[in-house]
Amino acid sequence: MTDDDATRKEFGEAVNMTGAELRRWLDTDESKAVGQKPDGGGESTGHHSGRRILDILAADELTDADYAHMRKVVGYVHRHAKQRPSGDVEDTKWRYSLMNWGHDPLKRG
């Protein structure tokens, strides 16, 4: 297995939302309200990543930059998932932030 193959596999496991689910999510106020905004305003890093994920999911061929972003997504999802708060997480910034990165921790299967 090549590094690119491994990256595709890990990305596919980390991103458990379909393109349609992610697109709908990114259009919500909740999606736009969470995450760090690099310049103090505008689009958060996670929301921008979600749009980039949509491009990757729709791409016929992936570039080195796509693979680099896919590795970034995998790392973020793995790190952030370990920070799960106690209790019901359905309506939490923690979940919303992960969803911006294409991962819904409440999604089964």
N, C-alpha and C positions, 0 to 999 in steps of 0.2 A: 504494500500500500504506500503510495506517495504521500508527501506532506499535504499536498492539495486534497487528496482523497480523505485523509484523516480530518482535515479542516472541514470539508463538506459534511462528513459524518457527525462531527461534534456540533457544527452549526445546526444541522438538521435535528439534533437531539435538544439543543438549547432553545431554538426557535420553534415553539409548539403551536403558534398561531398561524393560520393561513393568511395569504396575502389579503384576502377580502376581510377577514376578521381584524387584521392589523390596520388596514386602511380605514375601516369604520371607527376603530378605537382612536386613531390619531386625529380624527375629526371632532372628538368630544372635548368639552371644556375641561374635564378631569385630566385628560391626557396632556393638555396644554398647560395645566396649572402646576405640574410637578417637575422636579428636576432642576439641576443647576443651569443657570443662564450665564454663559461665559462673559458676556459684556454687561451684565447687570440688567439686561432686558432682552426682548426678542425671544427667539426659539431656544429651548433647553437642549442640552447635549443629547439627552435620551430621545427627545422628539425628533431631532435631526437624524439620529441613528435609525429610528423607526422608518423614516422616509428612505434612508439609504438601504435598509433591509428590503423594502418593497422593490427597489431597483434591482437588488441582487436576486431576489426570488423570481423576478420577471426576465432576468438576463439569459440569453442563449449561451454566451461565452463570458467567463469571468476573468477579470484582470488581476494583476498582482495587488492592486489597491483594494479590489473586492475581497480577496483572500485575507488581506491585512485587517479589513474591517470585520470580516467574519470571525477572525481570531479575537478581536477586541470584544465582539458581542459575546462570544463563548466565555471569555474571562469575566466580563461584567456579570453575566447571568449566574455563573458559578459563585462569584464572591457575594453578590447581593442576595442570592437565595439563602445563603448561610446566615444572613442577618434577620431571618423571619421573626417578626414580633410575636408575642404570645397572644392568644385569643383569636377572635374572628378577624381575618385579614381581608375580607371581601371589599370593604370600602376604605382601604388604607393607601397612603402615599407609597408605602413599600410595594404593594401589589401594582399600583398604577405605574410606578417607575419601571418595574420589570416588564410590564406590558408594553411600554414604549420601546423596549428592546426586543419585543417579539415573543416574550415568554409570559404566559398566564399561569401562575403557580396553582390556580384552582382548576385548571383544565385537566381532565382525565383522558387517558388514552392517547 
